[in-house]
């Protein structure tokens, strides 16, 4: 996912750049444009893509993590956190694990969705 395609900074805005990044990522998560388990770009990469200082992106990421929208997994990077109630969060984690397994098996996405639909009907 190219996060820089979802985030557009407005230099004329009264909101500082870190706030624009934070609010637009939150909107993308809430709308489903960024789904649970999606890998976030590194701070440096997003800063380069947006043409802003890495510290600005780092602050946005810290605030997103504090708000529960992303989680940092050490050297593995930052990822979109599951949202909603506990049941929905558990379902999002299961879906992410399923998608990872499907990618490892090199199964076509349409075929994987058909398998899920059949399993849910059973």
Secondary structure as UniProt FT lines:
FT   HELIX           3..5
FT   TURN            11..12
FT   HELIX           17..31
FT   TURN            36..37
FT   HELIX           43..50
FT   HELIX           54..66
FT   TURN            67..68
FT   STRAND          70..72
FT   HELIX           74..76
FT   STRAND          78..80
FT   HELIX           86..105
FT   HELIX           109..121
//
